[in-house]
Amino acid sequence: MTSTTSEYGVLGVRDADVPGFRLVRFEPAPDLAALVERHWLVSWELPVGQTSSVTLLPHPCVNLVLDAGRLAVSGVARDRFTYAYRGAGRVFGVKFRPGAFLPFLGAPVSGLTGVVLPAEQLWGPAAAGLAASMTGPVEELIVQVETFLRERRPAPDPQVELVGRIVAALLHDRTITRVDDVTARFGLAPRTLQRMFQRYVGVSPKWVLRRYRLHEAAARLAAELDRPWAGVAAELGYFDQSHFIRDFAAAIGMTPVAYARACRRQEAPVSA
């Protein structure tokens, strides 16, 4: 299926350059692919006494996250956040497609925006039981969580498919630079589109569009160290450079120039 979220989001340096840190992504089973974008596993191993951290710019997705034996539902986070780690450990997650968690929740996803809640608050003691059993290799974790989701899979919702198509266009189509482009493409009134995104995604279509462009801008500046930031901005549909600088600094925490310089020094230049 067409992806609806980017593979970017680790700020400052490329995934492989973060000390002791590894991020691996896994495809979901075909029968769940309309709802689940991917599974992911973060693992780390550091020398005794050493600590490190990674800063991420979140996606417009709900995640089901297993961390330190606890299973939680994590709504869309608007701001970047820093995860500190030491010793050895891992975090496993299920990244739902934007809009695809509403059928499980049965309520507007905007109620989860910026919120992390225990999974048992949604699914009862069965969620705590699932968390307690998820101690094996990642392949077993995926089988366990997919079985759990199948047992609770809600009835199909045609709006989920429509939201997915719109989000995929925001991610992949560079001719879309404004929300007006979306309403024209899909024949929706602006107010209808806004309400749909608040209910199903939890954030506005403008937020999603901006986030995906900033994900890619940060990734390019980190990987293509001699690339002028103005060229990156133009390729991503930012025709007003001051607008790009303002959006980038607000989301990333520094200007594109400062960010690119820090990446050239192989620093982790941002924190939440």
matplotlib code that plots the C-alpha trace (Angstrom):
import matplotlib.pyplot as plt

x = [0.0, 1.0, 2.8, 1.1, 4.0, 7.6, 10.6, 12.2, 12.0, 15.2, 16.8, 20.3, 22.1, 21.1, 19.6, 22.8, 25.0, 23.2, 25.5, 24.4, 21.0, 19.2, 15.8, 14.3, 10.9, 8.7, 5.8, 2.5, 0.5, -1.4, -4.8, -3.9, -2.0, -5.0, -4.8, -1.2, 1.6, 4.4, 5.8, 9.1, 11.7, 14.2, 17.1, 20.3, 23.4, 25.8, 28.8, 28.2, 27.7, 27.2, 24.0, 22.8, 19.6, 17.8, 15.4, 12.5, 10.0, 6.8, 4.5, 0.7, 0.1, -1.2, 1.3, 0.8, 4.1, 5.7, 8.3, 9.7, 7.0, 4.2, 1.8, 0.5, -1.5, 0.4, -1.5, -0.1, 2.6, 2.8, 6.3, 9.6, 10.7, 13.9, 14.3, 17.2, 18.6, 21.4, 22.6, 20.8, 17.1, 14.4, 11.1, 8.6, 5.8, 2.9, 2.4, -1.1, -1.9, -3.1, -6.9, -6.9, -7.0, -10.4, -12.3, -10.5, -11.0, -14.6, -14.2, -12.4, -8.7, -8.2, -8.9, -5.6, -3.5, -0.6, -1.8, -0.3, -2.6, -2.3, -3.5, -5.7, -7.7, -8.9, -8.9, -9.1, -7.1, -6.4, -3.9, -2.0, -1.9, -0.6, 2.2, 3.2, 3.5, 5.6, 9.1, 10.3, 12.1, 10.5, 9.0, 7.0, 6.0, 4.6, 2.5, 1.2, 0.1, -1.4, -3.4, -4.6, -5.6, -7.4, -9.5, -10.6, -10.7, -13.7, -16.1, -14.7, -15.0, -14.9, -13.7, -10.4, -9.6, -10.4, -8.2, -5.4, -5.6, -5.5, -2.5, -0.6, -1.1, 0.2, 3.3, 4.1, 2.8, 5.0, 2.4, 0.3, 1.6, -1.5, -4.7, -6.6, -4.8, -6.2, -9.8, -9.7, -8.1, -10.6, -13.7, -14.1, -15.2, -12.5, -14.6, -15.4, -11.7, -10.8, -13.5, -12.5, -8.8, -9.6, -11.8, -9.7, -6.1, -6.1, -4.3, -5.1, -4.2, -2.0, -0.1, 0.4, 1.6, 4.1, 5.3, 6.1, 8.0, 10.0, 10.8, 12.3, 14.1, 15.8, 16.7, 18.2, 20.2, 21.6, 22.5, 23.5, 25.9, 26.9, 23.4, 22.2, 19.1, 17.4, 17.4, 16.0, 13.2, 12.3, 12.2, 9.8, 7.4, 8.5, 8.5, 8.8, 12.2, 11.3, 8.3, 10.5, 13.0, 10.2, 8.5, 11.9, 13.1, 9.7, 9.7, 13.4, 14.6, 17.2, 17.5, 18.3, 21.8, 22.6, 21.1, 23.2, 26.4, 25.7, 25.1, 28.4, 30.0, 28.2, 26.5, 23.0, 22.1, 18.6, 16.7, 13.2]
y = [0.0, 3.6, 5.0, 7.7, 8.6, 9.5, 7.5, 10.7, 12.2, 11.6, 15.0, 16.2, 13.2, 10.2, 7.2, 5.2, 7.9, 8.2, 6.6, 3.1, 3.6, 1.5, 1.9, -0.9, -0.8, -3.8, -4.2, -5.2, -8.2, -7.6, -7.8, -5.0, -2.8, -0.5, 0.4, -0.1, 1.8, -0.2, -1.7, -0.3, -1.3, 1.0, -0.6, 0.6, -0.6, 1.8, 1.2, 1.1, 4.6, 6.3, 8.1, 9.4, 10.8, 11.2, 14.0, 13.2, 15.3, 13.2, 12.1, 12.7, 9.2, 7.4, 4.8, 1.8, 1.7, -0.9, 0.7, -0.8, -3.4, -0.9, -0.6, 2.9, 4.6, 7.7, 10.4, 12.8, 14.9, 18.4, 19.2, 17.6, 15.5, 14.0, 10.4, 9.8, 6.3, 4.4, 0.8, -1.6, -1.6, -1.5, 0.1, -1.5, 0.3, 0.0, 3.1, 3.4, 5.2, 8.8, 8.5, 4.8, 4.7, 6.3, 3.1, 1.5, 4.5, 5.2, 8.9, 11.9, 11.3, 15.0, 13.9, 12.0, 14.8, 15.4, 12.6, 9.3, 7.0, 3.4, 0.9, -0.7, 2.5, 1.7, -2.1, -3.1, -5.9, -7.6, -4.8, -5.3, -9.0, -8.4, -6.1, -8.7, -11.4, -9.3, -10.3, -12.3, -11.4, -8.7, -11.3, -12.7, -9.2, -8.5, -11.7, -11.0, -7.4, -8.2, -11.0, -8.6, -6.0, -8.5, -9.6, -6.0, -4.9, -2.5, -2.4, -0.8, 3.0, 4.5, 7.8, 6.1, 5.3, 8.8, 10.3, 8.0, 9.0, 12.7, 12.2, 10.2, 13.1, 15.5, 13.3, 12.5, 15.2, 18.3, 20.2, 20.4, 23.5, 24.8, 23.4, 24.9, 22.5, 19.6, 20.8, 21.3, 17.9, 15.9, 18.1, 18.9, 22.1, 23.6, 23.3, 19.6, 18.9, 20.6, 18.7, 15.4, 15.9, 17.0, 13.9, 11.3, 12.6, 14.9, 17.8, 20.0, 19.2, 22.3, 20.9, 17.5, 19.2, 21.4, 18.5, 16.2, 19.0, 19.8, 16.1, 16.0, 19.3, 18.2, 14.9, 16.5, 19.0, 16.2, 14.0, 16.4, 18.5, 21.0, 21.5, 25.2, 25.3, 27.7, 25.1, 22.5, 24.9, 25.7, 22.0, 21.3, 24.0, 26.9, 29.9, 32.3, 31.8, 33.7, 31.4, 28.4, 29.7, 30.5, 27.1, 25.3, 27.1, 26.7, 22.9, 22.0, 24.6, 26.4, 28.0, 25.9, 27.4, 26.5, 23.1, 22.3, 23.5, 21.3, 18.3, 18.9, 18.7, 15.4, 16.8, 16.2, 19.9, 19.9, 18.9, 19.4]
z = [0.0, -0.5, 2.6, 4.6, 6.9, 6.2, 7.3, 8.7, 12.2, 14.0, 14.3, 14.1, 12.6, 10.5, 12.4, 11.9, 13.5, 16.8, 19.4, 20.4, 18.8, 16.3, 14.6, 12.6, 10.8, 9.9, 7.5, 9.0, 7.9, 4.7, 6.4, 8.8, 6.3, 5.8, 9.5, 10.5, 8.6, 10.2, 13.4, 14.7, 17.2, 18.8, 20.6, 22.2, 24.0, 25.7, 27.9, 31.6, 33.0, 29.6, 28.7, 25.4, 23.9, 20.6, 19.6, 17.4, 15.4, 15.6, 12.8, 12.6, 13.9, 16.9, 18.2, 20.5, 22.5, 24.7, 26.9, 30.1, 30.2, 30.0, 27.0, 26.2, 23.5, 22.4, 20.5, 18.0, 19.6, 18.2, 19.4, 19.2, 22.2, 23.5, 24.7, 27.0, 27.3, 29.1, 29.4, 27.1, 26.2, 23.6, 22.8, 20.5, 18.7, 16.3, 14.1, 12.9, 9.6, 10.1, 10.7, 11.2, 15.0, 15.3, 14.6, 17.6, 19.8, 18.9, 19.6, 17.9, 17.8, 18.6, 22.2, 22.2, 20.7, 23.0, 25.3, 26.4, 28.2, 29.5, 27.0, 29.6, 29.8, 26.3, 26.2, 29.9, 31.6, 28.3, 27.4, 30.6, 30.0, 26.5, 27.8, 30.4, 27.7, 25.3, 26.3, 23.3, 20.1, 17.8, 15.5, 18.4, 19.5, 16.1, 16.0, 19.5, 18.9, 15.5, 17.0, 19.7, 17.1, 14.9, 17.8, 18.3, 14.7, 14.2, 11.3, 8.2, 8.0, 4.5, 5.9, 7.0, 3.4, 2.2, 5.0, 4.0, 0.4, 1.4, 3.7, 1.1, -1.3, 1.3, 1.8, -1.8, -4.1, -4.3, -6.3, -3.1, -1.2, 0.4, 1.9, -1.0, -3.3, -1.2, -1.2, -5.0, -5.6, -3.5, -4.0, -0.3, 1.3, 3.6, 6.7, 5.9, 5.4, 8.7, 10.7, 9.1, 10.1, 13.6, 14.1, 12.4, 12.5, 15.5, 13.8, 10.9, 7.2, 7.2, 10.2, 8.5, 5.2, 7.1, 9.3, 6.3, 4.5, 7.6, 8.1, 4.6, 5.0, 8.2, 6.7, 3.6, 5.6, 7.8, 4.9, 2.1, 4.2, 1.5, 0.1, 0.3, 2.5, 0.2, -2.6, -0.2, 0.8, -2.9, -3.8, -1.0, -2.1, 0.2, -2.1, 0.8, 2.4, 5.6, 6.0, 5.7, 8.3, 10.7, 10.3, 10.6, 13.6, 15.4, 14.8, 15.0, 17.5, 15.4, 12.0, 8.9, 8.7, 12.4, 12.0, 8.9, 10.6, 13.7, 11.4, 9.7, 13.1, 13.7, 16.7, 18.0, 17.8, 19.1, 22.3, 23.5]

ax = plt.figure().add_subplot(projection="3d")
ax.plot(x, y, z, "-o")
ax.set_aspect("equal")
plt.show()
